[in-house]
Amino acid sequence: MRYVIYARKSTEDEDRQILSIEAQLVELKEFAAKEKLEIVASFQEAKTAKEPDEKHRLEPYFWEKKIFS
């Protein structure tokens, strides 16, 4: 099975966002290595996803790069 790492910082308020994107990536990559997971892509986002139809914005990229196939 192949996996994708997705790190997101949804707020500029440091009191509400515990881990930076960089810290999330480090932790997720360490976890993946420990569990021997095959990471095929990594994405990061530093903005809101509250816009309608935004929840599927990465899906075309997955199919284009043949991540799901």
LINUR-V106587 format. One record per backbone hydrogen bond with DSSP energy under -0.5 kcal/mol. CO is the residue of the C=O (numbers start at 1). NH is the residue of the N-H. E is the energy in kcal/mol with one decimal. If there is no record, write none. Layout:
[[CO NH E] [CO NH E]]
This chain:
[[1 38 -0.7] [3 40 -3.1] [3 41 -0.8] [5 43 -3.0] [7 45 -1.8] [8 10 -0.6] [12 14 -0.8] [13 16 -1.6] [13 17 -1.4] [16 18 -0.7] [20 24 -2.3] [21 25 -2.6] [22 26 -2.2] [23 27 -2.4] [24 28 -2.8] [25 29 -2.6] [26 30 -2.4] [27 31 -2.4] [28 32 -2.5] [29 33 -2.3] [30 34 -2.4] [31 35 -2.4] [32 36 -0.5] [32 37 -2.8] [33 36 -0.8] [37 39 -0.9] [38 3 -3.3] [38 40 -0.6] [41 5 -2.4] [43 7 -2.7] [45 9 -2.6] [51 54 -1.6] [53 56 -0.6] [54 57 -1.8] [56 59 -0.6] [56 60 -0.6] [58 61 -0.5] [58 62 -2.0] [59 63 -2.0] [60 64 -2.7] [61 65 -2.5] [62 67 -2.7] [62 68 -0.6] [63 66 -1.1]]
